[in-house]
């Protein structure tokens, strides 16, 4: 089992920045790929970014490429999502997740956090 807890969400103006954190506990976090997903009201959950267990591979949704950066610190059992140049359409509940297989956006993610709310005002 891996437990994931997100933090760092909040209210920010358009053009601003936030850094989300994902704290992991339980089984070895370093052996899992990690991803960030988001879900806006009345919309389906969508992939945002992912990173392989050793940080060699990263993937981004086209909508966030060049603005968001995913990273991780296995020594701290933590993952991060740096979000810059935020837009109102980035408003959503953001989840981190862990995948035992791969960091592919289409991978099956075994464990999920409860989410942290990000609201971007115009």
C-alpha positions as CSV (number, residue, x, y, z in Angstrom):
1,X,0.0,0.0,0.0
2,X,1.1,3.5,-0.7
3,X,-0.6,6.5,0.9
4,X,-0.5,9.8,-0.9
5,X,-1.3,13.2,0.5
6,X,-1.4,16.3,-1.6
7,X,-0.8,19.9,-0.4
8,X,0.0,23.3,-1.8
9,X,-3.3,24.2,-3.5
10,X,-5.0,27.5,-3.1
11,X,-6.4,30.6,-4.8
12,X,-4.1,32.5,-7.2
13,X,-4.5,35.1,-9.8
14,X,-4.0,34.4,-13.5
15,X,-0.4,34.5,-14.3
16,X,0.7,33.4,-10.9
17,X,2.4,30.3,-9.6
18,X,1.8,27.4,-7.2
19,X,3.8,24.4,-6.2
20,X,1.9,21.3,-5.3
21,X,3.4,18.6,-3.2
22,X,2.6,14.9,-2.8
23,X,3.8,13.2,0.4
24,X,4.0,9.4,0.1
25,X,4.1,6.8,2.9
26,X,3.9,3.0,3.0
27,X,5.6,0.9,0.4
28,X,8.7,2.2,-1.3
29,X,7.7,5.2,-3.2
30,X,10.9,5.2,-5.3
31,X,9.7,2.0,-7.1
32,X,6.6,3.7,-8.4
33,X,6.0,6.2,-11.2
34,X,4.1,9.2,-10.1
35,X,1.5,11.2,-11.9
36,X,-0.6,14.3,-11.5
37,X,-4.2,14.5,-12.7
38,X,-6.9,17.1,-12.3
39,X,-10.7,17.2,-12.5
40,X,-12.7,20.4,-13.0
41,X,-16.4,20.6,-12.1
42,X,-18.6,18.7,-14.5
43,X,-15.6,17.5,-16.4
44,X,-13.8,14.1,-16.5
45,X,-10.5,13.6,-14.8
46,X,-7.6,14.4,-17.0
47,X,-3.9,13.6,-17.1
48,X,-1.6,16.5,-16.3
49,X,2.0,15.1,-15.9
50,X,3.9,12.1,-14.9
51,X,7.5,11.1,-14.0
52,X,9.2,7.7,-13.9
53,X,10.5,6.2,-10.7
54,X,14.1,7.4,-11.4
55,X,13.0,10.8,-12.9
56,X,14.5,9.8,-16.3
57,X,11.2,10.2,-18.1
58,X,8.6,12.9,-17.9
59,X,5.3,13.3,-19.8
60,X,3.0,16.4,-20.0
61,X,-0.4,17.1,-21.3
62,X,-0.2,19.6,-24.2
63,X,-2.3,22.1,-22.2
64,X,0.4,22.4,-19.5
65,X,3.6,21.8,-21.5
66,X,6.1,24.7,-21.0
67,X,4.2,26.0,-17.9
68,X,4.2,23.0,-15.5
69,X,7.2,21.0,-14.2
70,X,6.9,17.7,-12.5
71,X,9.7,16.4,-10.2
72,X,10.3,14.1,-7.3
73,X,12.6,13.5,-4.4
74,X,12.7,9.8,-3.6
75,X,14.9,10.4,-0.5
76,X,12.0,12.5,0.9
77,X,9.2,10.2,-0.5
78,X,7.8,13.3,-2.2
79,X,6.7,14.5,-5.6
80,X,6.0,18.0,-6.8
81,X,4.2,19.9,-9.5
82,X,5.5,23.4,-10.2
83,X,2.8,25.4,-11.9
84,X,3.6,28.7,-13.6
85,X,1.7,31.1,-15.8
86,X,-1.6,29.7,-14.4
87,X,-4.8,30.3,-16.3
88,X,-8.4,30.2,-15.1
89,X,-8.8,27.0,-17.1
90,X,-6.3,25.3,-14.8
91,X,-8.9,25.5,-12.0
92,X,-9.5,22.0,-10.7
93,X,-9.0,19.5,-8.0
94,X,-5.5,18.1,-8.5
95,X,-4.6,14.5,-7.5
96,X,-1.3,12.7,-7.3
97,X,-1.2,9.1,-8.1
98,X,1.4,6.2,-8.1
99,X,1.8,3.6,-10.8
100,X,3.7,0.3,-10.4
101,X,4.1,-0.2,-14.1
102,X,5.1,2.8,-16.0
103,X,4.9,6.6,-16.1
104,X,3.0,6.5,-19.4
105,X,-0.1,8.9,-19.3
106,X,-2.1,5.8,-20.1
107,X,-0.7,3.6,-17.4
108,X,-2.8,2.1,-14.7
109,X,-2.4,4.1,-11.5
110,X,-2.6,1.9,-8.4
111,X,-2.9,4.5,-5.7
112,X,-4.5,8.0,-5.4
113,X,-4.5,10.9,-3.0
114,X,-7.5,12.8,-1.9
115,X,-6.7,15.9,-4.0
116,X,-5.9,19.6,-3.4
117,X,-8.0,22.4,-4.9
118,X,-6.4,24.9,-7.2
119,X,-8.4,28.0,-8.2
120,X,-7.2,30.5,-10.6
121,X,-9.0,33.8,-10.8
122,X,-9.1,36.0,-13.9
